[in-house]
């Protein structure tokens, strides 16, 4: 890996890590009104920020190896790790969709039960 690629990787990591920390903090503050229970806003913010963070890391790793020697072992590893991060982000997003659907189902069942005569 040449110095320019390493420099891009290091600068990119600094940007992605600082953006991830900022999104997590701001996201928690933003969600506290919607989720007033202690700890709930932080948990929801983490669920939302995690896939964005994985996508950014995966993209960064793939971008860092564009236009370089494909026989260089480190760059092959970085590209594969980048793909792993992108796949992990995709799996995380699928899990979020399933969790949201399950939560909506539970809330709907609770609404129906509340309407039943006791």
C-alpha positions as CSV (number, residue, x, y, z in Angstrom):
1,X,0.0,0.0,0.0
2,X,1.5,3.3,-1.1
3,X,1.6,6.4,1.2
4,X,-1.3,8.2,-0.6
5,X,-3.7,5.2,-0.1
6,X,-2.7,5.0,3.5
7,X,-3.2,8.7,4.0
8,X,-6.7,8.5,2.4
9,X,-7.5,5.5,4.6
10,X,-6.4,7.3,7.8
11,X,-8.2,10.5,7.0
12,X,-11.3,8.6,6.0
13,X,-11.2,6.7,9.3
14,X,-11.0,9.9,11.3
15,X,-13.9,11.4,9.4
16,X,-16.1,8.2,9.7
17,X,-15.3,7.8,13.4
18,X,-16.0,11.4,14.2
19,X,-19.2,11.4,12.2
20,X,-20.4,8.2,13.9
21,X,-19.8,9.7,17.3
22,X,-21.6,12.9,16.3
23,X,-24.6,11.1,14.8
24,X,-24.9,9.0,18.0
25,X,-24.9,12.0,20.3
26,X,-27.2,14.1,18.2
27,X,-29.4,11.2,17.5
28,X,-29.9,10.5,21.1
29,X,-30.7,14.1,21.9
30,X,-33.1,14.2,18.9
31,X,-34.9,11.1,20.0
32,X,-35.2,11.9,23.8
33,X,-38.5,13.7,23.2
34,X,-40.0,10.8,21.3
35,X,-38.6,8.2,23.7
36,X,-38.8,9.7,27.3
37,X,-38.1,6.4,29.1
38,X,-34.5,6.3,30.4
39,X,-32.1,4.7,28.0
40,X,-34.6,4.2,25.2
41,X,-33.5,7.1,23.1
42,X,-29.9,5.9,23.2
43,X,-30.8,2.4,22.3
44,X,-32.9,3.6,19.3
45,X,-30.1,6.0,18.2
46,X,-27.6,3.1,18.3
47,X,-29.9,0.9,16.2
48,X,-30.2,3.7,13.6
49,X,-26.5,4.8,13.6
50,X,-25.0,1.3,13.5
51,X,-25.9,0.5,9.9
52,X,-24.9,4.0,8.7
53,X,-21.5,3.5,10.4
54,X,-21.0,0.1,8.8
55,X,-22.0,1.4,5.4
56,X,-19.5,4.3,5.8
57,X,-16.7,2.0,6.9
58,X,-17.4,-0.5,4.1
59,X,-17.4,2.3,1.5
60,X,-14.3,3.8,2.9
61,X,-12.4,0.5,2.7
62,X,-13.5,-0.1,-0.9
63,X,-12.7,3.5,-1.9
64,X,-9.2,3.2,-0.4
65,X,-8.3,0.3,-2.8
66,X,-9.7,1.8,-6.0
67,X,-7.1,2.1,-8.7
68,X,-4.4,0.2,-6.9
69,X,-2.5,-3.0,-7.6
70,X,-5.0,-5.9,-7.1
71,X,-2.2,-8.3,-6.2
72,X,-1.2,-6.3,-3.1
73,X,-2.3,-8.5,-0.2
74,X,-3.3,-5.6,2.1
75,X,-5.5,-4.0,-0.5
76,X,-7.3,-7.3,-1.2
77,X,-7.9,-7.7,2.6
78,X,-9.2,-4.1,2.8
79,X,-11.6,-4.7,-0.1
80,X,-12.9,-7.9,1.4
81,X,-13.4,-6.3,4.9
82,X,-15.2,-3.4,3.2
83,X,-17.6,-5.9,1.6
84,X,-18.1,-7.6,5.0
85,X,-19.0,-4.2,6.5
86,X,-21.4,-3.5,3.7
87,X,-23.0,-7.0,4.1
88,X,-23.2,-6.4,7.9
89,X,-24.9,-3.1,7.4
90,X,-27.4,-4.7,5.0
91,X,-28.1,-7.5,7.6
92,X,-28.5,-4.8,10.3
93,X,-31.0,-2.9,8.2
94,X,-33.0,-6.1,7.5
95,X,-33.1,-6.8,11.2
96,X,-34.3,-3.2,11.9
97,X,-37.2,-3.7,9.4
98,X,-38.2,-7.0,11.0
99,X,-38.0,-5.5,14.5
100,X,-40.1,-2.5,13.4
101,X,-42.7,-4.8,11.9
102,X,-42.8,-7.0,15.0
103,X,-43.2,-3.9,17.2
104,X,-46.1,-2.7,15.0
105,X,-47.7,-6.1,15.3
106,X,-47.4,-6.1,19.1
107,X,-48.7,-2.5,19.3
108,X,-51.7,-3.5,17.1
109,X,-52.5,-6.5,19.3
110,X,-52.3,-4.3,22.4
111,X,-54.7,-1.8,20.8
112,X,-57.2,-4.6,20.0
113,X,-56.9,-6.1,23.5
114,X,-57.6,-2.7,25.0
115,X,-60.8,-2.4,23.0
116,X,-62.1,-5.8,24.1
117,X,-64.6,-5.7,27.0
118,X,-63.1,-6.7,30.3
